[in-house]
Amino acid sequence: MTVSVERDEGVVTAVFDDGKANALTFTAISELRSALGMAVEVNAALVLTGRSGYFCAGFDLGVMRSGERELVASLSSQGFVLFGEMLSAPIPIVAACTGHALAAGALLLLATDYKIGQPGTYQVGLNETRIGIALPQEAIDMARFRLSRNHLAAATLFATVVAPDQACAFGYLDRLDADPLGAALSAATDIAAADLRVFAKTKERMNADIVRRLMGAPPDQEGS
């Protein structure tokens, strides 16, 4: 198991740790979707975090560089289904970013509602262009939805990866905290104490366009 789940006082915590770089494999995506489903079922906030040094390094490169178009398309499709489900989920989702968040790992970060990063020298960004992978339309749509317009070209066309403090300026992170998991749990507990029906309706209205884009068409066969 690569995702462990704990539940406590209105908050479900999902810890993504494969012992390596936290790649989005078929198994990891399935387990993250299960954790999300559990949080939705019990109407709890979800806190998503990674292992020390890594939040998520993106889609499994073994698959993405395999040359097997159907396999690549399937992994990409399942990943964007996860992102769409997160953006449409009627619960708060808070990320505690503990390290590198690259390619689809950066998209996983952008699919959450609030993003707290740990200070450090790790990197965050959509680095696909630099590793020979064209950004799929769905990734560009998510970047347009979440990232600062002033930094959008740098983030996408120029595949600029940034340190945590600059990641806040780009829009990958909302703020930094020396204890990102503790801060994320506190933020999630605070919002979970409010009327989540009101939160859900506001989130639905705010995310309606990006959810339609992600759920309305299959992703490209090249991806993050």
Buried (B, 14 or more C-beta within 10 A) or exposed (E): EBBEBEEEEBBBBBBBBBEEBBBBBBBBBBBBBEBBEBBBEEEBBBBBBBBEEBBBBBBBBEBBEEEEEEBBBBBBBBBBBBBBBBBBBEBBBBBBBBBBBBBBBBBBBBBBBBBBBBEBEBBBBBBBBEBEBEBBBBBBBBBBBBBEEEBBEBBBEEBBBBBBEBBBEBBBBBEBBEEBBEBBBBBBBEBBEEEBEEBBEEBBEEBEEBBEBBBEEEBBBBBB
